[in-house]
Amino acid sequence: MTEDGFILVWSETNDGWFRNGDNIKDHYMFCEDKKDADKEYKRLLDLNNLYSLSMCAVVKSTDYDKSKQVQI
């Protein structure tokens, strides 16, 4: 496991999407450092069907170690 990292989470709309959440697909991606996370974030911003996008630090997880940048 890595000692730091970021998770990008985003949603994309499909053709004929509805406001109640139908036809919206969620995605996620782990990036090992801030530089890679920023690069991917900027790339994802260019998606034509992007609905939402967030960059998250790991606070608690069964899969990843807590980010060194999180003070809890």
N, C-alpha and C positions, 0 to 999 in steps of 0.2 A: 504494500500500500504506500501511497505517497504521503508526505507530511504536509502538503499544501495543495491547493488546486481550486478550481472554480467549476461550477456547473452552469451551463447555459440551458435555459428552458424557454421554449417558444411554441406558439400555436400558429397554425396555418389554416386559412379558410379554403374550402373546396368550392367548386362551381355550385351555385344555387344555395349557398349557406344561409342559415336563418339565425336571427338574433338570440334564440334560446339555446344556442350551442350545437345545434345539429350541423353536421358536416364540418366541424372544426377538429383538427387532428393535433395532438400534443406531441412534442419531441423533447429530447434532452441530449446533451453532449458534455462529457467531462474534459476539461483542459488542465494540464498540469501546471501552467503558470499564467500570470496576468497578461503577459505579452501575447500568448496564443489565444487567450480568452478574448482580449480586445480585438485581435485580428478576425476571429470567427464572429464576434458580435457585429462588427462593421459589415462583414460579408452577409450575414443574415438580415441586416437592416435593408438590404437591397432586394429581398424577396418581394415579388409582386403581391403575393397572397398572405403576407405576414399580418397576423392579428395582434400578437403580443410577444414581447421578448424581455427576458430578465437574465442578469448575471448574478449568481448566488455563490456565497462562500459556504463551506460545509460547517455546520454547527454541531449536529449529531447525525450519525449515520451508521448503519450496519455494514456499509460497503466501503466507506472512505474515512480516513482519519480527519479529525477536526482541523480546520484551517488555522495556521499560525496567526492569521490576521484577525481572528475572532476572539474577543475578550469577554468571556461569560463567567 
